[in-house]
C-alpha cells in the first residue's frame, strides 16, 4: 500500500515589528519523513499549493492595472514606512497603517474604465475592517460623492479575504470604506489590495 505524505504549509502573516509594532512574519513548514517505510514500499509525497498561490493566480482573472491610490490617513504621517505604496509592493513585511479614528478608506482611480470582478485584501488580525465594510463608487463622473456598490462583511483574520462581485462593476474609481475597525481605536493595518478584472 502506497503511503502518502502531504506537506502542509502553515503561515501567519504579520507586519514587520519595526514597521508596524504589532508582530512579525512567521512562516514555517511541516515536512513529512521522506524515508521509505519498512518493507521497501516507496513513499509518495504530494505538495498542495498554498492558499495565497490559488488566490493570487486565478485562471481566468488578472489585475486590472495600475491606479492612483489615496488613503484616509497614515499612522504618525510616516508615509515612507507605513504608506499606501505598501498595499501593492507584494511584500508580506510591509503594510499600510492608518491613524486612529473612523471611518478609514482606500480609494483607487484608473485613467480609463475598468471592469472589476473580484477584490482581495489582507489585514493584520485585530486591525481589520469590520463587518460593515463597503465598496463604493462615485455617484457620477467627477463627483466627490460616493455611494455603496456592494457590502463586504470582513472577518477579523490575518489571511487574505476575497469579495467576488455578483455582477462586474464598471468604473474609473473605487473606494473601500471602513466605517469601523476591529481595533478599539479604529486603526486599519492592511498588507495588500488586489483588484481583479479587465481594462475596457
C-alpha positions as CSV (number, residue, x, y, z in Angstrom):
1,X,0.0,0.0,0.0
2,X,1.4,3.4,-1.0
3,X,1.6,5.8,1.8
4,X,1.1,9.4,1.0
5,X,2.6,12.2,2.9
6,X,1.2,15.7,2.4
7,X,3.2,18.8,3.0
8,X,1.1,21.3,4.9
9,X,2.2,24.9,4.8
10,X,1.3,26.9,7.9
11,X,1.6,30.6,7.7
12,X,0.7,33.7,9.7
13,X,1.1,37.0,8.0
14,X,2.2,39.9,10.1
15,X,3.8,43.2,9.6
16,X,7.5,43.8,10.4
17,X,7.8,44.6,14.1
18,X,10.0,47.6,13.4
19,X,7.4,49.0,11.0
20,X,4.0,48.4,12.5
21,X,4.9,47.4,16.0
22,X,2.3,44.6,16.0
23,X,4.2,41.5,15.3
24,X,6.4,39.9,12.8
25,X,6.0,37.5,9.9
26,X,6.5,33.8,10.7
27,X,6.5,31.2,8.0
28,X,7.1,27.6,8.8
29,X,6.5,24.3,7.0
30,X,5.9,20.8,8.4
31,X,7.7,18.3,6.2
32,X,6.9,14.6,6.3
33,X,9.6,12.0,6.8
34,X,11.0,11.1,3.4
35,X,12.4,7.7,4.3
36,X,10.8,4.6,2.8
37,X,8.9,2.6,5.4
38,X,10.0,-0.9,6.5
39,X,9.5,-3.5,3.7
40,X,10.8,-1.3,0.9
41,X,7.5,0.3,0.0
42,X,8.2,3.7,-1.7
43,X,6.8,6.8,-0.1
44,X,5.0,9.3,-2.3
45,X,4.9,12.9,-1.4
46,X,2.2,15.4,-2.6
47,X,2.6,19.1,-2.3
48,X,-0.6,21.2,-2.0
49,X,-0.5,24.8,-3.3
50,X,-0.6,27.4,-0.7
51,X,-3.8,29.3,-0.3
52,X,-2.1,32.5,-1.4
53,X,-1.0,30.8,-4.7
54,X,-4.6,30.0,-5.5
55,X,-5.8,33.5,-4.8
56,X,-3.1,35.5,-6.4
57,X,-3.0,33.5,-9.6
58,X,-6.6,32.8,-10.7
59,X,-7.0,31.1,-14.0
60,X,-9.5,33.5,-15.6
61,X,-8.8,36.8,-13.9
62,X,-6.0,39.4,-13.8
63,X,-5.2,42.6,-12.0
64,X,-6.9,45.4,-13.8
65,X,-3.7,47.5,-13.9
66,X,-2.0,50.4,-12.2
67,X,-4.1,53.0,-10.5
68,X,-3.7,56.2,-8.5
69,X,-4.2,55.4,-4.8
70,X,-5.3,57.7,-1.9
71,X,-5.8,56.7,1.7
72,X,-7.7,58.4,4.6
73,X,-4.6,58.6,6.9
74,X,-1.2,57.2,7.8
75,X,-0.1,56.5,11.3
76,X,2.2,59.3,12.5
77,X,2.3,60.6,8.9
78,X,5.1,58.1,8.4
79,X,4.3,57.6,4.7
80,X,7.8,56.1,4.0
81,X,7.3,53.0,6.2
82,X,3.6,52.9,6.6
83,X,2.2,54.4,3.4
84,X,-0.2,53.3,0.7
85,X,2.5,52.1,-1.6
86,X,2.9,49.0,0.6
87,X,-0.5,47.8,-0.5
88,X,1.0,47.0,-3.9
89,X,4.6,46.1,-3.3
90,X,4.0,42.3,-3.0
91,X,5.8,42.1,0.4
92,X,4.4,40.4,3.4
93,X,6.7,42.5,5.6
94,X,5.2,45.9,4.8
95,X,1.8,47.4,5.2
96,X,-0.4,50.5,5.1
97,X,-1.1,51.5,8.7
98,X,-3.9,54.1,9.2
99,X,-4.1,56.5,12.0
100,X,-6.7,56.4,14.7
101,X,-10.4,57.3,14.1
102,X,-13.2,56.2,11.8
103,X,-14.0,56.0,9.0
104,X,-10.8,54.9,7.2
105,X,-10.7,54.3,3.5
106,X,-8.6,53.4,0.4
107,X,-9.6,55.0,-2.9
108,X,-8.3,53.9,-6.3
109,X,-8.6,55.7,-9.6
110,X,-7.8,54.5,-13.1
111,X,-7.1,56.6,-16.2
112,X,-9.7,54.7,-18.2
113,X,-12.7,52.5,-17.3
114,X,-12.1,49.1,-15.9
115,X,-14.4,46.2,-15.2
116,X,-14.0,44.8,-11.6
117,X,-15.0,41.3,-10.8
118,X,-13.0,40.4,-7.6
119,X,-11.3,42.3,-4.8
120,X,-8.7,40.7,-2.5
121,X,-7.5,42.3,0.7
122,X,-5.2,41.1,3.6
123,X,-5.1,42.7,7.0
124,X,-3.4,42.2,10.4
125,X,-5.7,40.3,12.7
126,X,-7.1,42.7,15.3
127,X,-6.7,45.7,12.9
128,X,-9.2,44.7,10.2
129,X,-12.1,46.4,8.6
130,X,-15.3,45.3,10.4
131,X,-18.5,43.6,9.1
132,X,-19.9,46.9,7.8
133,X,-17.1,47.5,5.3
134,X,-18.4,48.6,1.9
135,X,-17.2,49.0,-1.7
136,X,-18.1,52.4,-3.1
137,X,-18.1,54.1,-6.5
138,X,-18.7,57.8,-7.4
139,X,-22.3,58.9,-7.8
140,X,-21.3,60.4,-11.2
141,X,-18.3,61.2,-13.3
142,X,-16.1,63.6,-11.5
143,X,-18.3,63.6,-8.4
144,X,-16.9,63.8,-4.9
145,X,-19.9,61.9,-3.5
146,X,-19.8,58.1,-3.1
147,X,-22.5,55.5,-2.9
148,X,-22.3,51.9,-1.9
149,X,-21.9,49.4,-4.8
150,X,-21.5,46.3,-2.5
151,X,-21.1,45.4,1.1
152,X,-18.2,43.4,2.3
153,X,-18.6,41.8,5.7
154,X,-14.9,41.3,6.5
155,X,-13.7,38.9,9.2
156,X,-11.1,39.6,11.9
157,X,-8.4,37.4,10.4
158,X,-4.9,37.8,9.0
159,X,-5.4,35.7,5.9
160,X,-6.4,37.0,2.5
161,X,-10.1,37.8,2.1
162,X,-11.9,37.7,-1.2
163,X,-15.0,39.5,-2.5
164,X,-16.5,38.1,-5.7
165,X,-18.9,40.7,-7.1
166,X,-22.2,39.1,-8.2
167,X,-22.0,41.4,-11.3
168,X,-19.0,43.0,-12.9
169,X,-18.6,46.6,-11.8
170,X,-17.6,49.1,-14.5
171,X,-15.9,52.2,-13.1
172,X,-12.9,54.5,-13.2
173,X,-12.8,54.9,-9.4
174,X,-13.4,52.7,-6.5
175,X,-13.2,53.2,-2.7
176,X,-13.0,50.6,0.1
177,X,-14.5,52.2,3.1
178,X,-14.2,51.0,6.7
179,X,-16.9,52.7,8.9
180,X,-15.4,50.8,11.8
181,X,-12.5,48.6,12.7
182,X,-11.8,45.6,14.9
183,X,-9.2,47.8,16.6
184,X,-10.7,49.8,19.5
185,X,-9.0,52.9,18.2
186,X,-10.2,52.5,14.6
187,X,-6.8,51.7,13.1
188,X,-6.5,49.6,9.9
189,X,-3.4,47.6,9.1
190,X,-3.5,46.3,5.6
191,X,-0.9,44.3,3.7
192,X,-2.3,44.2,0.2
193,X,-5.1,45.2,-2.0
194,X,-5.7,43.4,-5.4
195,X,-8.4,44.4,-7.8
196,X,-9.1,41.8,-10.5
197,X,-11.0,42.1,-13.7
198,X,-10.0,43.8,-17.0
199,X,-9.4,47.1,-18.7
200,X,-12.1,48.2,-21.2
